[in-house]
């Protein structure tokens, strides 16, 4: 790799923040001798940071790297301050990672949502926009995008390259629709981010259970409420005779499948490769770890959590943590795994203890 390619950056270099500005933004406390005017222009891991970078340490895993770091400033709990080398500006914080994220967001706001891949200003002449579509002001439409009849798109939204927006779809204001998405039979709120390659609003998987296996009509919609973010390659089926709903501010990772009629509450988190069968309900603040599978009509209660790679066959009560296959309450699951491991160990140590 030549020098020019090695130095290429995909985000604009930020103007930077002074130590005083970082302290005001995060609530961190700088050492009294720290120069408040010191300018921080980047962020980096503790082992890779340079003199103009901010880094952080929040646990023992990286604490030893403090002794050799070249960072200009470091967010850390007070208990690690004695490990900091001379010349490192220490910013005391009991939640250093949260503070670091706040600074990272401030320095690189353009990284938080997709931008035009062609750096288009307005509607590119190669895009196809149906004459009956209604587009508000300050909308960006990249090359190859197709916007169908009677589509409505709110001000400040972006339709990226080769995205397809089907008839009668509505998209709110300040949304981002990633490259190569296809969106049909869907109503989308404001400030929604849909990453590249998503398929939203296609018909669900439904057939009669007789020998004819007749396809069941899917005439519902997908409703995506405000501030939702949907990861790349995720599929969301439209409802059968009711709507599929994604609640306000919920976050869905890459490569998830959400079946027809699912009801996802507010502020839910669904991690990559989860599969939700038809008519599943996630109540508000529910969390699914990676690769969780849910049987049809299951309900995950408010604030409940399901461990990664679990298979859920029954309702999970509100606030509980379940795991395993089939999933069960956390402590029962852990006891079962411990017992199975003990029984599987060869020799006398593996024998189950006899009751007195």
CORWOMO-V852610 format. One record per backbone hydrogen bond with DSSP energy under -0.5 kcal/mol. CO is the residue of the C=O (numbers start at 0). NH is the residue of the N-H. If there is no record, write none. Layout:
# CORWOMO-V852610
co & nh
CO & NH
CO & NH
This chain:
# CORWOMO-V852610
co & nh
1 & 5
2 & 6
4 & 7
16 & 39
17 & 21
18 & 22
19 & 23
20 & 24
21 & 25
22 & 26
27 & 29
28 & 91
30 & 33
33 & 35
34 & 37
35 & 19
37 & 18
38 & 40
39 & 16
41 & 53
44 & 47
44 & 48
48 & 69
49 & 52
49 & 71
51 & 40
51 & 41
52 & 71
52 & 72
53 & 43
54 & 74
56 & 76
58 & 61
58 & 62
59 & 63
61 & 64
62 & 65
63 & 66
64 & 67
64 & 68
65 & 68
65 & 84
71 & 88
72 & 54
73 & 90
74 & 56
75 & 92
76 & 79
77 & 80
79 & 82
80 & 83
84 & 87
87 & 89
88 & 73
89 & 30
89 & 91
90 & 75
91 & 28
92 & 95
94 & 98
95 & 99
96 & 100
97 & 101
98 & 102
99 & 103
100 & 104
101 & 105
102 & 106
103 & 107
107 & 110
108 & 111
109 & 112
115 & 118
119 & 121
121 & 123
121 & 140
123 & 126
126 & 128
127 & 129
127 & 146
129 & 132
132 & 134
133 & 152
136 & 155
139 & 158
140 & 123
141 & 144
142 & 161
144 & 127
145 & 147
145 & 164
146 & 129
147 & 150
148 & 167
150 & 133
151 & 170
152 & 135
153 & 156
154 & 173
156 & 139
157 & 159
157 & 176
158 & 141
159 & 162
160 & 179
162 & 145
163 & 165
163 & 182
164 & 147
165 & 168
168 & 151
169 & 187
170 & 153
171 & 153
171 & 174
172 & 190
174 & 157
175 & 177
175 & 193
176 & 159
177 & 180
178 & 196
180 & 163
181 & 199
182 & 165
184 & 221
185 & 169
186 & 223
187 & 171
188 & 171
189 & 226
191 & 175
191 & 193
192 & 194
192 & 229
193 & 177
194 & 197
195 & 232
197 & 181
198 & 235
199 & 183
201 & 237
203 & 205
205 & 215
209 & 212
213 & 207
216 & 218
220 & 238
220 & 243
221 & 186
221 & 223
222 & 224
222 & 245
223 & 188
224 & 227
225 & 248
227 & 192
228 & 251
229 & 194
230 & 233
231 & 254
233 & 198
234 & 257
235 & 200
238 & 219
239 & 218
242 & 244
243 & 222
244 & 263
245 & 224
246 & 249
247 & 266
249 & 228
250 & 269
251 & 230
252 & 255
253 & 272
255 & 234
256 & 258
256 & 275
257 & 236
258 & 261
259 & 278
261 & 244
261 & 263
262 & 264
262 & 281
263 & 246
264 & 246
264 & 267
265 & 284
267 & 250
268 & 287
269 & 252
270 & 273
271 & 290
273 & 256
274 & 276
274 & 293
275 & 258
276 & 279
277 & 296
279 & 262
280 & 282
280 & 299
281 & 264
282 & 285
283 & 302
285 & 268
286 & 305
287 & 270
288 & 291
289 & 308
291 & 274
292 & 311
293 & 276
294 & 297
297 & 280
298 & 300
298 & 315
299 & 282
300 & 303
301 & 318
303 & 286
304 & 321
305 & 288
306 & 309
309 & 292
309 & 311
310 & 312
310 & 325
310 & 326
311 & 294
314 & 316
315 & 300
316 & 319
319 & 304
320 & 329
321 & 306
322 & 327
323 & 310
327 & 322
328 & 332
329 & 333
330 & 334
331 & 335
332 & 336
333 & 337
334 & 338
335 & 339
336 & 340
337 & 341
338 & 342
339 & 343
340 & 344
341 & 344
346 & 349
347 & 350
